[in-house]
Amino acid sequence: MTSRRIERVNSLLREVISETITQDLKNIPIPELITVTAVETTSDLRHAKVFISLIQADTKMKEETIAMLTAAAGAIGAISSKKVVMRYFPQLTFKIDESIENFMQIDKLLKQIEKDKNQQGD
């Protein structure tokens, strides 16, 4: 399968899974500031890693959210598969995406360095 097709499938799955998590899961206490940042499917489309970002969440909350999503993976897959026409809907695995928090930390450090530079120049 071409990488271009995999990219399109990943993008479509990201949108559908995000919609399912935020709108269709009524009985699971999912945090409001949850975002599906990426989906990586295997070349045979049987498995998919779903990367989740939680803004301003501590480690415990992230672990609990991943545990809830993992427990509900079957339901999320069943609901999502009704919105997408695929021969096989992939088995979902949820992971925390730390890239946004890493970016915010780096940005904070760069701003601090710039502030320190300006104070030394005075």
N, C-alpha and C positions, 0 to 999 in steps of 0.2 A: 504494500500500500504506500502511496506517495506521502511524503512528509507534508505536502500542502493539504492533502485530504485530512490527515491526522490533525493538523492545526485547525481546520474548519470544524471537525468533530469536537475537538477540545473546547473551542470557543462556544459552540452550540451547547455542549454539556455544561459548561460553566454557567451560562445564562439560565438554563433549565433547572439545574440543581440549586442555584441561588434562589430562583423564584420559588421552588418547592420548599426550601428551608425557611424562607422569610414569610411565605404566604400560606402554605398548605399544611404545615405542621402545627396543629392547634394544641395537642396534648403534651407537647414537650416544651419546657421552659428555656427557649433559646434566647441568648442575649440580643438586645436590639441592635447593637453596633457590630454585627457580624457581617463579614464580606467573604464571598468566594472569590479568591484572587486568581486562581488558576486551576486547570484540570490537566493532568497528564495521563493519557491512555496508552496502553501497550499497543504494539503494532497489530495484534489480532483483535483488539477492541474488547477483550474479555475482562480486563482490570483497569481501574482508573484511580489515581491518587487525586484527591480533592484537597486543595490548599485553602485553609481558612485563616482569615485575619480578624482578630478581636482588638478593637481600639480600647485603650485604657483598661485593660484587664490584667489582673495579677495571674501568677503561675497556676494557682489553685483553680481559678475560674476557667482558665484555658484547658486544664486537664479535665475538669468536669464537663466542659462543653464538648471536647473531643470524645469523651466516654459516652455522652448522650447521643451524639451524632453517630458514633460507631454502633451503638445499640439500635439506633433507628435506621441504619444503612439500608436494610431490606425494604422498609416502608418508603424511604426517600427514593430508592431505585424503582420501586413499583409505581409510585406516583409520577416520577420523572419519565419513566418508560412510556406512559400514556401520552406524553407531550411530544415525544420524539419517535420517529419511525426508524427503528434499527432492528436488524435481525436478532442481535443479542445485546441486551443492555449490560454494560460492564458492572462488575462487582466493585463497590466503592470502598475506598480506604481514606480516612480523613487524617490530615496532618496540619499542624500549625505553621503558618507562613510568617516568619519573623522579619522578612525583608523591610516592611514598612517601619517597624520599630527600630531596626538597625539603621535605616535611613534617617529617622528622627534623631537618634543618638549621635550619629555622625554630624548631622546638621547642627545640633546643639554644641558639639565640641568645636566645630569650625567657627561658630559664632563667638564662642568663648575665646578662642585663639585670636580672632579679629579684635575683640574687645580688649584683650590683654595687650595687643600690639598698639592699639590706639592710646591706651593709658601710658605705655612706656614712651610713646612719641611726644607726649605733652610736656 
